[in-house]
């Protein structure tokens, strides 16, 4: 458990991930219900966004890396679409990385070590 005060940027980004994942999961749920081929994969990516957001709030470092991986995956997918979409996803990834690797955020995600006497 991390005893550092959570930076506002982490709270904001985690809530965005929770919202995007939840809304996306609900929106694409009928694809899963009709057993469409891509439905399972879309729902899995939305679920990963929810997991990332929830565990970033709890100060888990792996969740920060999952958030970066999730956005990188979207950058790679958008490379096969319009350039504008690719550029926007790249911009989102750059902003996300900037916020998640600032010194105060890195300290927040660092595990607390308990000194033994």
Secondary structure, 3 states (H helix, E strand, C coil): CCCCCCCHHHHHHHHHHHHHHHHHHHHHHHHHHCCCCCHHHHHHHHHHHHHHHHHHHCCCHHHHHHHHHHHHHHHHHHCCCCHHHHHHHHHHHHHHHHHHCCHHHHHHHCCCCCCCC
